[in-house]
Amino acid sequence: MPVCASCKEEVDDVLTVKVKGRNKKLCEDCADLVREEAEIAEASEEAVRDMMGYKGRW
């Protein structure tokens, strides 16, 4: 049985997800959580750019 890299539980199948430039094998629940965190981080970064009036690219 494969083991999730995040929660360390045995699962039926794992998904390969890129986290901070590295591939990790995560269960579906952990993969969803990582995706949500990435979306929130991107939205907050965009909000900071808007507040600072930054018009260029990062």
Secondary structure, DSSP 8 states (H G I E B T S, - for coil): --B-TTT--B-S--EEEEETTEEEEE-HHHHHHHHHHHHHHHHHHHHHHHHHT--S--
